[in-house]
Amino acid sequence: MWKKIEQVLNDKGISANQLSKLAGFKNNSTIYAIKNEQIKNPSFELMERIADALDVSLDEFRDK
């Protein structure tokens, strides 16, 4: 999951810290938990917040 998020971050020039703020997370721990695979299957609501913050469709993060 992180590789897909990271690709969008790189494409948009956004850091993981910026994503945390854009998604409205209180701190960076949620984003880093996904990055470090502590959260392996993020909830729909979590991914929806990330997709909205990055202004992309949830389809960007689907396994194909």
Secondary structure, DSSP 8 states (H G I E B T S, - for coil): -HHHHHHHHHHHT--HHHHHHHTT-SSTHHHHHHHTTSSSS--HHHHHHHHHHHT--GGGGS--
